[in-house]
């Protein structure tokens, strides 16, 4: 019994801090580890996906040919 309510052995129950301390202190209960629930996600108007950007064109290499000059 927890706060006047029947509770089955091995079940999970959410209790006040005072009741929890009493039950844990007397060896009748243990703290259950729980995973945090993810925050609710608000659904809004769907945005259009951004278009895939084209790769920029490669720069042409500057080809210079220096010819030896005769002085």
Residue, then its C-alpha position, 0 to 999 in steps of 0.5 A: x500500500x502506498x498512500x492508501x492505494x494497493x500497489x503490486x510488488x515489482x510495479x512502478x509507482x510515482x509517489x511524493x518525495x516524502x513517501x519515496x524517502x520512507x519506502x526507500x529508507x525501509x527497503x521496500x522500494x528502489x529508485x527507478x532510472x527512467x529515460x527523459x522523454x524528448x521535448x514535444x516537437x511543434x509541427x509548422x508549415x513545411x518549408x521547401x527544401x533548398x535546391x542543390x547548388x551546382x558545383x562552381x566551375x573550375x578555373x582554367x589554369x593560366x598558361x603562360x609560355x615565356x620564350x627566352x629573348x635574345x638581347 
